[in-house]
Amino acid sequence: MNKCEKWLCGKLQGRSEVLCDDIRSAAKKEGFTRAELKAARKALNVKTFHQSDGGIETQNWFWYLEVQT
């Protein structure tokens, strides 16, 4: 697991979901590129969902790690 993967795993582990924009902003502050973050997301098999409000999609995307049983 590389540095970005470890960082992302730490941000998502134990949480139900995290706003994608918050993760991207924090990753940028840590010095990770969008490409590194994307690769880490794929390597960790991070799941995403698009928030809706009354059947209307919002601009909010969330990331989460699926719980392994």
Wavefront OBJ file of the C-alpha trace (Angstrom):
o trace
v 0.000 0.000 0.000
v 1.502 3.355 -1.021
v 1.418 6.591 0.978
v -1.712 7.990 -0.693
v -3.571 4.700 -0.246
v -2.682 4.626 3.466
v -3.755 8.253 3.856
v -7.091 7.682 2.070
v -7.775 4.500 4.010
v -7.220 6.428 7.253
v -9.644 9.147 6.132
v -12.399 6.684 5.238
v -11.955 3.807 7.666
v -14.549 3.685 10.422
v -16.768 6.331 8.810
v -20.015 5.729 6.978
v -19.186 8.182 4.183
v -17.135 11.296 3.482
v -17.936 14.141 1.108
v -15.750 13.722 -1.976
v -14.924 17.440 -2.148
v -13.617 17.303 1.446
v -11.340 14.362 0.605
v -10.021 16.069 -2.533
v -9.323 19.294 -0.644
v -7.534 17.474 2.183
v -5.533 15.378 -0.305
v -4.371 18.510 -2.095
v -3.214 20.010 1.228
v -1.245 16.802 1.862
v 0.455 17.194 -1.515
v -1.305 14.356 -3.357
v -2.265 14.870 -6.994
v -5.713 14.063 -8.416
v -4.103 11.160 -10.304
v -2.587 9.722 -7.107
v -5.924 10.058 -5.317
v -7.781 8.399 -8.176
v -5.309 5.507 -8.234
v -5.613 5.104 -4.454
v -9.412 5.146 -4.684
v -9.329 2.383 -7.296
v -6.755 0.311 -5.399
v -8.862 0.466 -2.221
v -12.093 -0.209 -4.142
v -13.684 2.917 -2.658
v -17.428 3.071 -3.286
v -19.285 6.250 -4.246
v -22.836 7.501 -4.132
v -24.603 10.602 -5.365
v -26.838 12.343 -2.847
v -30.400 13.167 -3.803
v -32.956 15.384 -2.105
v -36.551 14.399 -2.733
v -35.601 12.510 -5.881
v -33.535 15.411 -7.239
v -29.785 14.837 -7.455
v -27.578 17.305 -5.610
v -23.974 18.160 -6.433
v -22.774 16.080 -3.469
v -20.821 12.886 -4.080
v -19.670 10.757 -1.154
v -16.949 8.116 -0.844
v -16.922 5.161 1.543
v -15.187 1.870 2.180
v -17.379 -1.196 2.056
v -17.365 -3.073 5.353
v -15.624 -6.424 4.976
v -17.356 -9.277 6.784
l 1 2 3 4 5 6 7 8 9 10 11 12 13 14 15 16 17 18 19 20 21 22 23 24 25 26 27 28 29 30 31 32 33 34 35 36 37 38 39 40 41 42 43 44 45 46 47 48 49 50 51 52 53 54 55 56 57 58 59 60 61 62 63 64 65 66 67 68 69
